C-alpha cells in the first residue's frame, strides 16, 4: 500500500507539473500570442504624394505599410510624366495599415503637330502657332530674294514634328531682298549722238 500511495503521490506531482505547464502556456498565449493575432491594425498618416514621381510615391507608401494603385492618368501641362497629380485619401488623413491609396498620375503634356508657317507673315505665323497651342520666338532674320520682309523662312522644330503643347517654335524671318550698296547706285550720263 505504501508503494501505491507513493506512486499516486508521484503521479500527482506530474499532474501538477503538467497543469502548471498548461497554465503557463495558456497565460503566455493570452498575453503575447493572442494580442498579436487579434490586434487591431494601427492607423498611419497618409503622406503628401502630389508632385512626387510614381516610383517614389509607391516606395513611400510601402515603407508605411500602405498600398498604391494608379486609378487614372491624365494630360497635364504643369506636371512631368508619371508625377502624382491627386491622391485619395488626402494627405494627413489617418488610414489603416495595409489599406490602399489611389493615385492619379500625369501623362505629361499633350503632343501637338507643328503647323507649316514657312512663307507666312510673322503675325500670321504667330497666330497659327498660338491656335495650335504653341508659342513663337524669333531667333534670327536674314536677307532673302524669295520672301518679303517679316515672312517666315523656316521654323524649328519643322512643320509636321510632334512636340509638347506650349512648346516654343523658333522662327527665322526674312528681311527681304538685300539692299544694293551705295557704290552701285549712281547716275549715268548718257550723250545722244
C-alpha angles and dihedrals in degrees: 000000000000089000092053091051091049090050090049090048091051091046089051090054091051091048090051092047090048091048089048091053090047091049093048090048091048091048093049091045092051094045102038115015101038096052089052092050097042100031116134112243115260120245117245127199110241110235126226105263099168112123092017123118113257093243092054091045093052091048091050092051093046090052089055093048095255132122128231127215123181102225098179145354123213138180114265131182091191103049133057119245114284094014117134113256100174139005137196122234095040122241114281094027117129114241133181118254112268092022122133130253113203116216134198111204134195123255088197124241121334113259118238132186117246107240122225109265100160110129094016122121111259094250092049091047090049092053093044091053092044092053088052091054095256136118128229130220126180107223103169145358130204139176117271134181091198100053132046121239114291093018117131112253095185143335134221118242090036124235114284094032117127114232137164116277112264092028118144119248113206114224128204111203134202120241089199124245117341111258118244116254116256091246090068096051106077134131122261121220111207124185120207116220 
